[in-house]
Amino acid sequence: MAYDRELSFVYFGPTKVVFGAGTARDCGVEMAGLGCRRALVVTDPGVMQAGLVEGVLKALGDRCVGLFSDIPQDTGVGVVNRAAAFAREKGADCVVSVGGGSVIDTGKMVCILLTEGGGIENFEGIQLLTRPQTPHIVIPTTAGTGSEATCMAVILDERKGQKILSVESFNAPRIAILDPVMTAKLPPLLTASTGMDALTHAVEALQSLQREPIADGLAMHAIRLICRYLPVCTKNGGDLAARGQVQLAATMAGWAFGNAMVGLVHAMAHSLGAVARTPHGIANGILLPHVMAFNLDDAAESYALVAEALGVRERGADDRTAAEAAIAEIRAFLKRIGHPERLSEVGVKEADLPKAAALCLSDGAIVNNPRFVLDADEVLAVYRTAF
């Protein structure tokens, strides 16, 4: 396996993982182990409606001092600041996030504000913190974002009309409880789109300019697990064994991209989320094969590894041929799991594309893309191939 520079890297993966059906009820024990006594639970209306929070509240008992559930699909600056104010009012010394990426990212930023004070606008950027933050326990209800194991959060700044990024090693969740029961009620489309989010994390970690061997290993195994088990989950959501394997894949992909970073797919998906409110996982899934085709000349060796993990690299095939097979297989995989294939299918308007393309150039995810991108027209052309 070749790397573009003399090998030197730091791998960071501090989150404790608790895995297994029914482990969500261990959250009280895990919280006590952190020395915390007053938890704020953050979640969203959909998770509440699905009845997934009740067991967590019961397990926490009087350790829970408040519940904040007013979190939208794309969490924003105002939401985070309100949640942090509520947490301060309740005297919380711990945050327990029960939900998907938007909920978890809200929880991460609340942890910062509880420790540091101020508002979220003071913490946009990379590695601004100098000390550990308020402890954070995450119980994912989707299997895709990997946010339960990363030190980054993406938040919509409503005033700017753009998503902002916070990357803080001191704010990685302390504990991730992966309970497949918590994902069993996900409908097929949400199962497919969150799974494609995880697959995108793994693929972009493998192609990143910052890739390294530990992240590569995690990314490749994540791809194997998603390829094998995500179609099972979309057809039979109650298969807890398959659900658990996709959860593990999402966490491994999270660790992979948390260290190697992502690329143009994420920059384009972030921008569509800001401009057209396109759900992040759906945008990633649709855009992934198109961006891979755009990057092909600069990432054939990486995509050949994707082909190996997908099981479609033929014996003796050169890297480019294998990479092309990987792109074709991902297109076929989208069909197999019932995922949308065109942006026009999910409410994106052609008039949205130029603004989204321009936003991409200021998105931090673009920095580690294997093909250098400086012109918004190049991005716009990729959007149009996916439209």
C-alpha positions, 0 to 999 in steps of 0.5 A: 500500500503506497502513501504520497509522503514519508509516513508520519501520523497521529491516530486518535480514538479515545471513545470507549465503545459499549456494544450489544443489544440492550446496552442502552440501559447501561447508560446510568452505570457508565455515567456513574463511572465518569463521576457525573451526577446530573445529566442533560439528555438531548434528543429530537422529536422523531426519537421521542415519538419512536419511544427510544428515549423512555428506556434511557430516562428510566436507566438514568433515573434521578441522574437526569436533570433535564430533557432537551428535544427541540433539535431539527434535522440540521441543528443550528447555532440558535438551537445549540445556544438554547440547549446550552442555556438550558443545561446551565440552568439545570446544573448539568455536569454531563450530556447524554445524546440519544439520536442521530448526527444532528443530535450528537453534534448538538450534544458536542457543542453543548459540552463545549459551552458548558465548560467554556461559556459563551456561544457557539460562534466563539468555537468555529474552527479547529483545535481551539480548546486547551482542556477536556470538556464536559463528559458526553455519552452518545447513544446513536439511533442511526448507523451512519454519521460516526459522530459518536466516535469523532471529535468534529461537529457540523452546525448550520449557521442560519445567518451565514446560510452555511454549515460551520465546522468545529474540530476539537480533540478535547471534545470527542465523546467519552462513551459510545453505547452501540445498541442495535435495538435503538436502530431497529425502528429506522425505516428503509430509506433512512436506513439506506441513507445513513448507511451510505453516509457511513460508506462515504466516510470510509471511501473518502478516508481511503482517498484522503491526502491525510490517509494513514494505515490505521484509518485505512484498515478501519475504512476497508473493514467498514466497507466490507460490513456495509456491503454485506449487511446494509441490504439486509437491514433495508429489507428486514429492519428487525434483524438485530445482528445485521443492524449491529454490524452496520453500527460497528461499521459506522463507528469504524468509518467514523474513526477512519475519517476522524483521523484521515478526514473527508473530501469533496463529497462532504463539501458538496453535501454540506453545501446542499444541506445549507442551500436546499436542506437536503438530508446529509446522508442522502446527499452523500449517497447520491454524490459519492459515485459522481465525485469518485468519477471526478477524482478518478485520475488522482485516486485510482489506487485508493478506489482500487482498495474500495473495489477489494473491500467491495469484492469486485476487483478481478484478479490481475486488474490494474488500479484504474480498472478496479477503481472503475469497477468500484464506482460501478458497484456503488451505483448498483449498490444504491439501486440494491438498497433503494436509495435515491440516485439523482438530486432532482429526486430529493427536492434539489432545484437546478437553481440551487446548484450554482450557490451550492458550488460556490459554498463548496470552495470555503468548506473545510472538507475540500482540503483533503480531496485527492483532486485539487479543486479551485474553480466553482464551475468544476464543482457545478459540473459534478452537481449537474452530472448527479442532478 
